[in-house]
């Protein structure tokens, strides 16, 4: 399988970040509760494949630890993407396995019955890049 690593890194980063935020230092610990959402669960599996499984009391790789500490910092997000890219470029079999995991990734987000469907989108930090939207949609600016 031939994969586009830079494109795949951009797909992986939001999942791994969501898992890092949800699990903190235990993101690579195999014994953490498996009852997470699809996005967080996939992010955790991706993080474990890229960085390896570790116990919660073991030190995280620096790029991942920095995202756990401050997930909204764009420098931390960039360092995480770089670490993932290096790992995938160094191991073609890993890149293929991650591509297979991503193929099963949730591609639409639905908030409830009758809710708009958002597909082909990226959620990261406090922004959403929307690919397409169907249904009745009303976009507003959040009060600050």
Secondary structure, DSSP 8 states (H G I E B T S, - for coil): ----HHHHHHHHHHHHHHHHHHHGGGTT-TTS-S---HHHHHHHHHHHHHH----TTS---HHHHHHHH-TT-HHHHHHHHHHHHHHHHH-HHHHHHHHHHHHTS--EEE-STT--EEES-EEETTEEE-SEEESS--------
